[in-house]
Amino acid sequence: MVANQAEALRKAIENLIDAKLHDAMSRPGGLDRLLAHRRTGVASFDIRQAERKLQESIAETLAPAEADYAH
């Protein structure tokens, strides 16, 4: 179970890194877009999707711990 959760988190982190690198390198002004994202939170669709997947993976990983804590 823990190995599966760790693998899901690793993949989600890698996908986010890949999305940001692709965005930065594929079009002119990519680094400026990444800096703007850090300041404002506005990002391309691919980056938002990767961030959402990472958030879901984190929530799934923490859900069993939160359930155990509630009891």
C-alpha positions in Angstrom: 0.0 0.0 0.0 2.7 2.5 1.0 4.8 1.6 -2.1 1.8 2.2 -4.4 1.2 5.6 -2.7 4.8 6.5 -3.0 4.8 5.5 -6.7 1.7 7.6 -7.4 3.2 10.6 -5.7 6.5 10.2 -7.6 4.6 10.0 -10.9 2.5 13.0 -10.1 5.6 15.1 -9.2 7.4 14.0 -12.3 4.4 14.9 -14.5 4.3 18.4 -13.0 8.0 18.8 -13.6 7.6 17.6 -17.1 4.7 19.9 -17.8 6.6 22.9 -16.5 9.8 22.1 -18.4 7.8 21.5 -21.6 6.0 24.8 -21.2 9.2 26.7 -20.5 11.1 25.1 -23.4 8.5 24.7 -26.1 7.5 28.4 -26.7 9.2 31.7 -26.5 8.9 33.4 -23.1 8.5 30.2 -21.3 10.7 31.2 -18.3 8.7 34.4 -18.0 5.5 32.4 -17.9 6.9 30.1 -15.2 7.8 33.1 -13.1 4.4 34.7 -13.7 2.8 31.4 -12.6 4.8 31.5 -9.3 3.7 35.1 -8.7 0.0 34.9 -9.8 -1.0 31.3 -10.0 -2.0 31.6 -13.6 -0.7 28.6 -15.6 -1.2 26.7 -18.8 -3.9 24.0 -18.9 -1.2 21.2 -18.8 0.4 22.6 -15.7 -3.0 23.1 -14.0 -3.9 19.5 -14.8 -0.5 18.2 -13.5 -1.0 20.3 -10.3 -4.5 18.9 -9.8 -3.2 15.3 -10.2 -0.5 16.0 -7.6 -3.1 17.4 -5.2 -5.3 14.3 -5.7 -2.4 12.0 -5.1 -1.5 13.8 -1.9 -5.1 13.7 -0.7 -5.3 10.0 -1.4 -2.1 9.4 0.5 -3.2 11.4 3.5 -6.8 10.1 3.6 -6.0 6.8 5.4 -3.9 8.7 7.9 -6.7 11.2 8.6 -9.2 8.4 9.0 -6.9 6.7 11.6 -6.5 9.9 13.4 -10.3 10.5 13.7 -10.8 7.2 15.5 
